[in-house]
Amino acid sequence: MPNIKAAIKWQRQTDRRRVRNLDMKTRLKTLFKKAKTTPDQAPSVEAQFDKAARKGIIHPNKAARKKSRLARAIRTAAAAAAAAPVVTATVAKKRTTKKK
């Protein structure tokens, strides 16, 4: 425990920042996962990564890497959806055999 008043305040500030930064990092992870499944959210998620990098919560290179991976994931998902054949639902009929 620090003995100096200013050091006590620094510790309180650090604790508050740590909690706030952890909350933002957790939210970014959740947004990233959701944006992979719903591509229309990608621009807002990229903006959130930029904002976190600007504020110093994450490193700017990490923000760029995450945005790049998100774009690649969306691109591959779109390509896979376009290449997949359309499956129509068919109802299978039961075969009934008469026993004599």
C-alpha positions in Angstrom: 0.0 0.0 0.0 1.5 3.4 -1.0 2.2 5.9 1.7 2.0 9.0 -0.5 -1.4 10.6 -1.1 -0.6 11.1 -4.8 0.4 7.4 -5.2 -2.9 6.4 -3.6 -4.8 8.5 -6.2 -2.6 7.0 -9.0 -3.6 3.5 -7.8 -7.3 4.4 -7.8 -7.0 5.9 -11.3 -5.1 2.8 -12.6 -7.8 0.5 -11.2 -10.6 2.5 -12.9 -8.7 2.5 -16.2 -8.0 -1.2 -16.0 -11.7 -2.1 -15.5 -12.8 0.3 -18.3 -10.2 -1.0 -20.7 -11.1 -4.6 -19.9 -14.7 -3.9 -20.6 -13.9 -2.3 -23.9 -11.7 -5.2 -24.9 -14.3 -7.8 -24.0 -16.9 -5.8 -26.0 -14.6 -5.7 -29.0 -14.2 -9.4 -29.0 -18.0 -9.9 -28.9 -18.6 -7.4 -31.7 -15.9 -9.1 -33.8 -17.6 -12.5 -33.4 -21.0 -11.2 -34.2 -19.7 -9.3 -37.2 -18.3 -12.5 -38.7 -21.8 -13.9 -38.8 -23.6 -10.7 -39.9 -21.5 -8.8 -42.4 -23.7 -5.7 -42.4 -22.3 -4.8 -39.0 -18.7 -4.7 -40.2 -18.3 -1.0 -40.7 -19.4 -0.1 -37.2 -17.1 -2.8 -35.7 -14.2 -1.4 -37.7 -15.0 2.0 -36.4 -15.0 0.7 -32.8 -11.5 -0.9 -33.3 -10.2 2.4 -34.7 -11.6 4.3 -31.7 -10.1 1.8 -29.2 -6.7 2.2 -31.0 -7.0 6.0 -30.9 -7.7 5.9 -27.1 -4.8 3.6 -26.5 -6.9 0.6 -25.3 -5.4 -1.6 -28.0 -2.4 -1.2 -30.2 -3.0 0.3 -33.6 -1.5 -2.7 -35.4 -3.9 -5.0 -33.5 -6.8 -2.9 -34.7 -5.6 -3.1 -38.3 -5.0 -6.8 -38.0 -8.5 -7.4 -36.6 -10.1 -5.3 -39.3 -8.2 -7.2 -42.0 -9.2 -10.6 -40.5 -12.8 -9.5 -40.3 -12.8 -8.4 -43.9 -11.2 -11.7 -45.0 -13.8 -13.7 -43.0 -16.7 -11.8 -44.5 -15.2 -12.2 -48.0 -14.7 -16.0 -47.6 -18.2 -16.4 -46.1 -19.8 -14.6 -49.0 -17.8 -16.7 -51.5 -18.8 -19.9 -49.8 -22.5 -18.8 -49.8 -22.4 -18.0 -53.5 -20.7 -21.3 -54.4 -23.0 -23.5 -52.3 -25.8 -25.1 -54.3 -29.3 -24.3 -53.3 -30.9 -27.1 -51.5 -34.6 -27.5 -51.8 -36.6 -29.3 -49.1 -38.1 -32.6 -50.3 -40.3 -34.9 -48.5 -39.3 -38.5 -48.5 -42.1 -40.9 -49.1 -42.3 -44.0 -47.0 -42.3 -47.2 -48.9 -44.9 -49.6 -47.7 -44.8 -53.2 -48.8 -47.7 -55.5 -48.4 -47.0 -58.8 -46.7 -48.9 -61.8 -47.9 
